Every structure is written in C-alpha cells, then in structure tokens.
Amino acid sequence: MQPWNTAFIEDLRFNENGLIPAIAQDWLDGTVLMFAWMNRVSIEKTLKSKEVHYWSRSRKEIWHKGATSGHTQILKELRYDCDADVILLRIKQTGSIACHTGARSCFFSNSSNYAKEQGDVSYASDTSSELFEVIKNRVNNPEEGSYTNKLLREGDNKILKKIGEETAEFIMACKEDSKIEIANEAADLIFHLQVALAHHKVNWRDVLEVLANRRNGPRRE
C-alpha cells in the first residue's frame, strides 16, 4: 500500500514550537480516546506506517504510540479543522486501551461525576453505543425491576417476539408517514435488537464494523 498524500501538511498551522494538537477518535463509535501533540515528522511517519506517531514534549522525541505496550493506533482517516490548527485522527485502537492508566479513553472524568481514577465509568460515544453499554451492564449486573433484565431472563422467545412486534409497529408508522412515530418505533426496534445481540454475546461494535466495511465494499445489485 502506498503512503498517503502528504501535500496537506503545508496547509497546517503549527505553533511556534512546530507542534499541532491531535485528537484521537475511535473510527467506529466516535469515542474521543486521547489528546496529544504532533509535528511534521510524526505526521509523515504516521501516514507512511499507518500507525500513529506523536511528539513527546517531555522526552523531546517522536513517540510511536503502543510501541512498548502493544496498544498501537491504526490510522483510518486524518482530518483537520477549519483553521487547520487541530488534527483529528480516526483510529482503530489495538487492545481497546488508549490511556496510560489502562482505560479505554483518557476522558473518563466528567463534571457531574468527578473521578480522579478510571473505574466503573462509561466513555462518551454515540448514543447507540452508549445504550448497548447500558444493556451489557444489565447482563453482568442485573437490577431489580429492570425491563431489560426481564427480557434477558425470558430469553429468545420473549426477545424475538418483541422484535417482531416492534418491526410491525415500525412498518405501520412508515405506512402512516408519521415522522415522530417512525423515530419512536425505530428507537424501540434498535433497543430490542441490541438486547438480542447482548443475549447472544454479539457486540454492537461488530455490527458497526460490518456496516463500515460494507460502505467501502462492492455495490449491491
């Protein structure tokens, strides 16, 4: 595979130290994983190797992310903002660990639930992925009165019956052309599909990856 075109680097606005901030984002669910700095050389190395290289300000050297830990970042896409002074790296995180603490993301603290250390926390991602994490948590930590746990206890017969019912209701909403009802029924259908996935130990990320691969695959007749 040939290296990516590096011509865009000339348009980037590096700071007085020749650095530019870089945000690493999960390529499938949009989770912001970490922030670091890059310079011209680290960008060029990243594009050539397809593995992300940063600039370490403390060590004053190029930093190949994951070279020691094995938690490398495979570059899927590189973007930059409208002012060309911030880079967005859409990456596949090896081992699902981006933070030096062992967390998936460095951003595990938030203003409403302050935490100094990574623990039983969720990471900001798209709504569907966050929902699936809640459902997986119900699998591992059942809650009294939880509708999700009621479905999981009753198994396929109940879950698949609900998928059938929600599919029929979604179809009727489409036939009636009610945008609000279509959105509501689609949300119900997605929820019950995710319960079925969790019940069969299939990850939502597996579904997202299939969709991503199909987007770049051959056209269907």
Stockholm file with secondary structure:
# STOCKHOLM 1.0

chainA/1-221         MQPWNTAFIEDLRFNENGLIPAIAQDWLDGTVLMFAWMNRVSIEKTLKSKEVHYWSRSRKEIWHKGATSGHTQILKELRYDCDADVILLRIKQTGSIACHTGARSCFFSNSSNYAKEQGDVSYASDTSSELFEVIKNRVNNPEEGSYTNKLLREGDNKILKKIGEETAEFIMACKEDSKIEIANEAADLIFHLQVALAHHKVNWRDVLEVLANRRNGPRRE
#=GR chainA/1-221 SS CCCCCCGGGGGCCCCTTSCEEEEEEETTTCCEEEEEEECHHHHHHHHHHSBCEEEETTTTEEEETTTTTSCCEEEEEEEECTTSCCEEEEEEEGGGCCSTTSCSCSCCCBTTBCCSSCCSCCCCCCHHHHHHHHHHHHHHSCCTTCHHHHHHHHHHHHHHHHHHHHHHHHHHHHHHTCHHHHHHHHHHHHHHHHHHHHHTTCCHHHHHHHHHHHHTSCCCC
#=GC SS_cons         CCCCCCGGGGGCCCCTTSCEEEEEEETTTCCEEEEEEECHHHHHHHHHHSBCEEEETTTTEEEETTTTTSCCEEEEEEEECTTSCCEEEEEEEGGGCCSTTSCSCSCCCBTTBCCSSCCSCCCCCCHHHHHHHHHHHHHHSCCTTCHHHHHHHHHHHHHHHHHHHHHHHHHHHHHHTCHHHHHHHHHHHHHHHHHHHHHTTCCHHHHHHHHHHHHTSCCCC
//
